[in-house]
Amino acid sequence: MSAAKLRASPAAPTSLSLALQALWWDATGNWEQAHRCAQDQDDRTGAAVHAYLHRKEGDIPNARYWYARAGRPLPDLSLDAEWEHLADEISRHETAF
């Protein structure tokens, strides 16, 4: 599912990973539910989305911690661009299997 399709989905995509569900919830403005989903996916992908969410929240020290857990640097992208990048990257990985 592309980033555009994920944003346009009328309901939470429960058949997809918790990381993609987190991005969907974030796109709807429900940061708390997005955070719960990202936190429940205990891997590098979940950590990347978790990091993005804390960066969006403005908690940069916490975001840095989660970027490190994801094996990624703090990005030099807008939040919208990072959301798009994460959604596309995770979607490509999930559909590759």
Buried (B, 14 or more C-beta within 10 A) or exposed (E): BEBEEBBEBEEBBEEBBBBBBBBBBBBBEBBEBBBBBBBEBEEEBBBBBBBBBBBBEEEEEBBBBBBEBBEBEEBEBEEEEBBBBBBBBBBEEBEEE
